[in-house]
């Protein structure tokens, strides 16, 4: 009888523990510098399309969460180890990442674009980067793409956007290869008059929200994302941050 009582007590403890865990806010990672998807405004607050989109998704789902800003190359490992519940960081859905984490349905269609100095007329396409120095961000699909080109003199890798772009502006690199919305935003704001995007968009890549393998959140997030698209919220946020209507 004592053994039965002990087992029942242990079972109650496990149930209470599980219930407590279920009520804990989700830990949601985002990049620290991926404007206009996530970045710090003048007050030090993180803002952007990803920030607003996740907040809308969480409200649809009725869940609490805390944001965890981090360098992009820490997001996938954090999901793999279960330290993170969700990652929304302009993360391309790639076969390599799909092997180790789960993704939501796509929420943004992107691609890679080349950025050069404004006075450089020698680079207009990928082939022109043969023998040149390319700057890009560590741990991204842009790194893989730049290296797979195979004809660059060097591919310089940086943990954040600012260093990557500064290397180009100051002449330490001949070009940046990076995600379309971030390249265009930099060219239209901080880099205006100093840099210009060139060539076509390479490797069209949709962004997805990441989860640990087998996470029950995937289905719920997909349902919330669909609801936001159906009720017009997604479109409103898209226009707010990208200044144009989303592609149909």
C-alpha positions as CSV (number, residue, x, y, z in Angstrom):
1,X,0.0,0.0,0.0
2,X,2.8,2.4,0.8
3,X,4.4,1.6,-2.5
4,X,1.1,2.4,-4.3
5,X,0.7,5.7,-2.4
6,X,4.3,6.6,-3.2
7,X,3.7,5.9,-6.9
8,X,0.5,7.9,-6.9
9,X,2.3,10.8,-5.2
10,X,5.1,10.6,-7.7
11,X,2.6,10.6,-10.6
12,X,0.9,13.7,-9.2
13,X,4.3,15.4,-9.0
14,X,5.0,14.6,-12.6
15,X,1.6,15.9,-13.7
16,X,2.0,19.1,-11.7
17,X,5.4,19.6,-13.2
18,X,4.1,19.0,-16.7
19,X,1.3,21.4,-16.1
20,X,3.7,24.0,-14.8
21,X,5.9,23.6,-17.9
22,X,3.0,24.0,-20.2
23,X,2.2,27.3,-18.6
24,X,5.7,28.6,-19.0
25,X,6.2,31.3,-21.6
26,X,7.7,30.1,-24.9
27,X,11.3,31.1,-25.5
28,X,11.3,32.6,-29.0
29,X,14.7,33.5,-30.6
30,X,15.3,36.2,-33.1
31,X,18.3,37.7,-34.8
32,X,19.8,40.9,-33.3
33,X,20.3,42.7,-36.5
34,X,18.3,41.8,-39.6
35,X,16.5,45.0,-40.6
36,X,13.7,45.3,-41.4
37,X,12.7,41.9,-40.0
38,X,14.3,42.5,-36.6
39,X,16.5,45.3,-35.3
40,X,16.8,47.8,-32.4
41,X,15.1,51.1,-32.8
42,X,16.4,54.4,-31.3
43,X,14.9,53.5,-27.9
44,X,16.7,50.2,-27.8
45,X,13.6,48.2,-28.3
46,X,13.6,45.3,-30.8
47,X,11.1,45.9,-33.7
48,X,10.5,44.6,-37.2
49,X,8.4,42.4,-39.3
50,X,9.3,39.2,-37.6
51,X,8.7,40.8,-34.2
52,X,5.2,42.0,-35.1
53,X,4.3,38.8,-36.9
54,X,5.2,36.5,-34.0
55,X,3.3,38.8,-31.6
56,X,0.2,38.5,-33.8
57,X,0.7,34.7,-34.1
58,X,1.1,34.3,-30.3
59,X,-2.1,36.3,-29.7
60,X,-4.0,34.1,-32.2
61,X,-2.7,31.0,-30.3
62,X,-3.3,32.6,-26.9
63,X,0.2,31.8,-25.6
64,X,2.7,33.8,-23.6
65,X,6.3,34.1,-24.8
66,X,9.6,35.8,-24.1
67,X,11.9,37.0,-26.9
68,X,15.5,35.9,-26.9
69,X,17.7,38.0,-29.2
70,X,20.9,36.2,-30.3
71,X,23.4,35.9,-33.2
72,X,21.8,34.1,-36.1
73,X,24.2,31.2,-36.0
74,X,23.0,30.2,-32.5
75,X,19.3,29.8,-33.4
76,X,19.4,26.4,-35.1
77,X,21.6,24.8,-32.4
78,X,19.3,26.3,-29.7
79,X,16.3,24.7,-31.3
80,X,18.2,21.4,-31.7
81,X,19.0,21.2,-28.0
82,X,15.6,22.3,-26.9
83,X,16.8,25.5,-25.2
84,X,14.5,27.4,-27.6
85,X,10.9,26.7,-28.4
86,X,10.7,28.8,-31.5
87,X,13.0,30.7,-33.9
88,X,11.8,33.5,-36.1
89,X,14.8,35.1,-37.6
90,X,14.5,35.5,-41.4
91,X,15.5,31.8,-41.6
92,X,15.5,30.2,-45.0
93,X,13.9,26.8,-45.3
94,X,16.7,24.6,-46.6
95,X,17.1,20.8,-46.9
96,X,20.1,20.9,-44.5
97,X,18.1,22.7,-41.8
98,X,15.1,20.5,-42.3
99,X,17.1,17.5,-41.3
100,X,17.6,18.9,-37.8
101,X,14.7,21.2,-37.1
102,X,11.0,21.6,-38.2
103,X,9.6,24.6,-40.0
104,X,6.3,26.3,-40.3
105,X,4.7,27.0,-43.6
106,X,6.6,29.8,-45.5
107,X,5.8,33.3,-44.4
108,X,8.1,35.4,-46.7
109,X,9.6,34.8,-50.1
110,X,13.2,36.0,-50.3
111,X,16.4,35.3,-52.3
112,X,19.9,36.5,-52.4
113,X,21.2,39.7,-54.0
114,X,24.6,41.2,-54.7
115,X,25.5,44.6,-53.3
116,X,28.5,46.7,-54.5
117,X,29.8,50.2,-54.0
118,X,27.9,52.9,-55.9
119,X,30.8,53.8,-58.1
120,X,31.6,50.2,-59.1
121,X,30.6,49.4,-62.7
122,X,32.6,46.3,-63.0
123,X,30.2,44.0,-61.1
124,X,26.7,43.4,-62.5
125,X,26.2,39.7,-62.0
126,X,27.6,36.7,-60.0
127,X,30.2,35.7,-62.7
128,X,31.8,39.2,-62.2
129,X,32.8,38.2,-58.7
130,X,35.5,35.8,-59.9
131,X,38.8,36.9,-58.2
132,X,36.9,39.3,-56.0
133,X,36.4,39.5,-52.2
134,X,32.9,38.7,-51.0
135,X,31.5,39.7,-47.6
136,X,28.6,37.9,-46.0
137,X,27.1,36.7,-42.7
138,X,28.3,33.7,-40.8
139,X,26.0,30.6,-40.6
140,X,23.6,31.8,-43.3
141,X,22.5,30.4,-46.7
142,X,24.4,33.4,-48.2
143,X,27.6,31.9,-46.8
144,X,26.9,28.6,-48.5
145,X,26.0,30.3,-51.8
146,X,29.1,32.5,-51.8
147,X,31.4,29.6,-51.1
148,X,29.7,27.4,-53.7
149,X,30.4,30.0,-56.3
150,X,34.0,28.8,-55.9
151,X,35.7,31.6,-57.9
152,X,36.0,34.4,-55.4
153,X,39.4,35.4,-54.1
154,X,38.0,35.3,-50.5
155,X,34.7,35.0,-48.7
156,X,34.8,37.1,-45.5
157,X,32.3,36.1,-42.8
158,X,30.9,38.3,-40.1
159,X,28.5,37.6,-37.2
160,X,26.3,40.6,-37.9
161,X,25.0,42.8,-40.7
162,X,26.8,46.0,-39.7
163,X,30.3,44.5,-40.0
164,X,29.4,42.8,-43.3
165,X,28.2,46.0,-44.9
166,X,31.0,48.1,-43.4
167,X,33.6,45.9,-45.0
168,X,32.1,46.7,-48.4
169,X,31.7,50.4,-47.7
170,X,35.3,50.8,-46.5
171,X,36.8,48.9,-49.4
172,X,37.7,45.7,-47.6
173,X,35.3,43.7,-49.8
174,X,34.2,44.1,-53.4
175,X,30.7,42.9,-52.8
176,X,28.2,41.6,-50.3
177,X,25.9,38.7,-51.0
178,X,22.9,38.6,-48.7
179,X,19.2,38.3,-48.3
180,X,17.2,40.5,-50.6
181,X,15.1,42.6,-48.1
182,X,18.1,43.3,-45.9
183,X,20.3,44.4,-48.9
184,X,17.6,46.6,-50.3
185,X,16.9,48.2,-46.9
186,X,20.5,49.0,-46.3
187,X,20.9,50.5,-49.9
188,X,17.8,52.7,-49.3
189,X,18.8,53.9,-45.8
190,X,22.3,53.9,-44.2
191,X,24.0,53.0,-47.4
192,X,22.1,55.3,-49.7
193,X,24.5,56.9,-52.2
194,X,27.3,54.6,-51.1
195,X,26.1,51.2,-52.4
196,X,23.8,49.7,-55.0
197,X,22.2,46.3,-55.5
198,X,23.0,44.7,-58.9
199,X,22.0,41.7,-60.9
200,X,19.1,39.3,-60.5
201,X,17.8,37.7,-57.4
202,X,19.5,34.3,-56.8
203,X,18.3,31.2,-55.1
204,X,14.7,32.2,-54.3
205,X,14.3,31.1,-50.7
206,X,11.2,31.2,-48.5
207,X,11.6,32.0,-44.8
208,X,10.0,29.8,-42.2
209,X,9.6,29.7,-38.4
210,X,11.8,27.1,-36.8
211,X,11.0,24.6,-34.0
212,X,12.7,21.6,-32.4
213,X,12.0,18.3,-34.2
214,X,8.6,17.0,-33.4
215,X,7.3,20.2,-31.8
216,X,3.5,20.2,-31.4
217,X,3.6,24.0,-32.0
218,X,4.1,23.6,-35.8
219,X,0.5,22.8,-36.6
220,X,-0.8,25.5,-34.2
221,X,1.5,28.2,-35.7
222,X,0.5,27.2,-39.2
223,X,-3.2,27.6,-38.3
224,X,-2.5,31.0,-36.7
225,X,-0.4,32.1,-39.7
226,X,-3.2,31.1,-42.1
227,X,-5.8,33.0,-40.0
228,X,-3.6,36.2,-40.1
229,X,-3.4,36.0,-43.9
230,X,-7.1,35.4,-44.2
231,X,-8.1,38.4,-41.9
232,X,-5.7,40.9,-43.5
233,X,-3.3,41.2,-40.5
234,X,-0.4,39.7,-42.4
235,X,-0.9,42.0,-45.3
236,X,-1.0,45.1,-43.0
237,X,2.3,44.1,-41.3
238,X,3.9,43.4,-44.7
239,X,3.1,46.8,-46.1
240,X,4.2,48.4,-42.8
241,X,7.7,47.0,-43.0
242,X,8.4,46.4,-46.7
243,X,6.3,49.3,-48.2
244,X,4.6,47.1,-50.7
245,X,1.9,44.4,-51.0
246,X,3.0,40.8,-50.6
247,X,3.2,38.6,-53.6
248,X,0.1,36.6,-54.3
